[in-house]
Amino acid sequence: MEKNSVNYKYLVRSPRDIDWGITVDTVGSEPIPPNYPVYPPRTGHPDTFYFTPSRGRVLDSYQLLYITRGKGYFYTSPDTFIEIKEGDILILQPHVWHSYFPDKKTGWQEYWIGFQGINMDSRFQNNFFAKDQIVYHIGVQDSIVKLYEQAIQVAMEEKAACQQYLAGIANLILGMTMYYSQNYEFDNKATEQISKAKVFIRENLLKGIGPEEVADSLHMSYSWFRKLFKEYTGLSPAHYIQELKIQQAKDLLATTQRSTKEIAYYLTFDDIPYFTKVFKKYTGYTPQSYRKKFGRE
């Protein structure tokens, strides 16, 4: 996602899409900073999805709300709430009143995907998910964040059969929620810390973060974080960050007309010669030769 871009989309569905069994009506992500002025942000959400925490709302579709940073509160009635923390995913059911908001002290990072259809209805009718359970603790899973990001990209492009593609992603996130919630081990802190580190890196990649800042976000010493990260991923944190940047650079070179200079600065490289050196080290090509070979006309 580009800096300052709109990271959500609302979609329409055709009668043919409905026959597929699941249709997606919204997908997106939003970082809510500490001491935020208002929630949810008034940034163009339709009336059917917008709400004020004091009044709550009732949706006509399901929604998977995933919190990867911060904490907050979910209200099942005006007087009854559940505390939400990072690593929680909420399954919001249609035609049920609810409200939620992040803690002012922490804010939070939220991802959501909303959908409906007979295939989803059958999950509850067949008791795969308890009707009275809303919050599932699955930990911060980089693989699930990637699926949300993929869904946002597919929705933004809105190509033919995007509803079927999005339905597959929504169904996969739902299945992974069931898998992780049933198999999550609270003593497996190291695995969750690495997953949280990956998510933090992906969410802050274009801000020029370094490995030390990632370690600080986890309240770990850098030496211990580096050792743990490399044991679990096979890469040092610095190498992992560069790999993600080079992946984005390859995509931008192949699919856009941005100049090498624009791409280098967008990805927070200090100068073009350094960007060219790193790019060639990781790909075997200079940026210009890569675009010439793999660029799409």
Disulfide bonds with the S-S distance in Angstrom:
none
